[in-house]
Amino acid sequence: ENSSSLIHGAKIHTEGLMQCLILPAKRWCAFQMIFAAARESGMIHSLEDVSLRESTNINLDNWQGGLEEEEAMEIEEDVLASAQWLPGTLMSRIESWNCNPLICGDGGVDECGILVRILEWLICLEFLDTAAAADMRNRSHITSYIDKTGAINEIFNITMSFATLEKQEQKDLFQCISIDSQEDSLSITRLSTLATFRTLESMPTLCKRWWNDECPRAIQPDLKKFVENMVAPETLRRELQRINKASNLDELSISGSCVSREVVATYMQDECKLSVMIRIPSTFPLRNVQVDCHKTLGIKEKRWRYWALQIMRMLNSQDGSVLDALLLWKQNVDKEFDGVEPCPVCYSVLCVKTHAMPNLECKTCHNRFHSSCLFKWFNSSGKNQCVLCQQPWSGTKV
C-alpha cells in the first residue's frame, strides 16, 4: 500500500521530480521515484488533457513545415501520443539535445550534464516500454517522435564515449540503477553501458539506422560483439517469456527457441493451417529478421509473400515485438479471409503503425489504400498518380 501511494505521488509530481534530476542532493531519490512511476503508473495524461509545452509546439511547427496535410497530421498524432506518456519537461529536454550536444571536439566533458542526460534517457525508455505494453501502437508513435528530435545520435555519442562493451552478467548490468544500490553507483560508465543495452532493446529500428549511417567504424566490432553477447540473447529471452504469458492468442499457437533463434507460429483459419517462421539473427537489431511462410499449404504464393512482408516490416521498420507482429498478422489474416483487400502499397489490411483499414479509394480503379501509405508513395515517386492504374489521383475517403 505504501509503495502504491508513493508511485501515485510520483506520478502526480513527475514534472517537479524531473527538475530535481539536476540537483545532486536530490538526483538519486528523484530518479528512483520517476523510474518507478514510469514502470507502474501508466499514462500521465489523457488525450483531452494534453497541453504541449511552447518549445514542443515550436518544434512541431518546424517538423510539419512544407508537408502534405496527411503527413503533418501524422506527425502531430505522434507528438500528442508521446505527450500522453512522457512528462512535458522530459520532452522539452530531449528536443533540446540535438542543438546542445555534450560531447564536443574541444575535449571538455560536462560530467554532471552527461549523467543527467543518461538518467533522463533511461526514464524515457521506461515510459516507452510501459506505453508499448498498453498498446503496441504507442511504441511506433513515440519512436517516430524521438526520431524527429534527433536524440538517438546524441545518446549514442555519449554512451559510446563511456560504455564498457565487454560481456557481463545481466544482473550486473542493471545493478547501477537498483534501488538497493548506493548513490555512488551512478557512474557514467555503468549508466552508459546500461543505456546502450536499453536503447538497442527498445528502439531497434532507430538503432539499426544509426548503425548503418552514423556508427564510427572503430567501435563497430566491439558494439557488434556486445549485441551478440548481451542484447540479442536477452531480448529474445524476454520476448519468449512475454509470449508464454500472453492471454490473447486464441487459436494462434507460438513456440520459440533461444538456441535456434527461431519463432514458429501456427494459426487455423477456415480449416487451413497457416504457418510462419521468424528467424532472428544473432546480431539483431543490427541485421534484419527473416520471415518464412512457405510451409503454409493451400495458400497462393502471392498472399503468403505479402504476409511475410507485413511481419518483416513491423519487426524491421516499426520497432514491433515478435508477439505484436504475429498478433497483427493474425488480425490481417482474419480480415483477408473476410474478403477485405490489403493496401497495395504496404500489402497489409491493417496499417502497421495505426492499425487503420485502407481509407482512400481511387475513383478510377476503385482500389483502396491507407492514406499514409499513399502520400508516402506520392513523395517517393514524385508523381500524383494512382499506384495501380497510374491515372492522375482522384480519390475519396471511405
Protein Blocks (a to p, Z undefined) as FASTA:
>chain_A
ZZmmmmmmmmmmmmmmmmmmmpmklmmmmmmmmmmmmmmnopfbdfklpccdfklmmmmm
mmmgopafklmmmmmmmmmmmmmmpcfklmmmmmmmmmmcfbdfkopacfklmmmmmmmm
mmmmmmmmmmmmmomklmmmmmmmmmmnommmmmmmmmmmmpccbdcdfklmmmmmgfkb
cfklmcfklmmmmmmmmmmmmmmmlmmmmmmmmmcfklmmmmmmmmmmmmmmmmmmmmmm
mmmmpcklmmaccdddfklopacddddeehiacdddddddfkbckbccdddfklpghiaf
klmmmmmmmmmmmmmmnopafklmmmmmmmmmmmmmnopacdfklopabafklopacfbd
cfklopacdfklmmmmmmmnopacdfklopacddddZZ
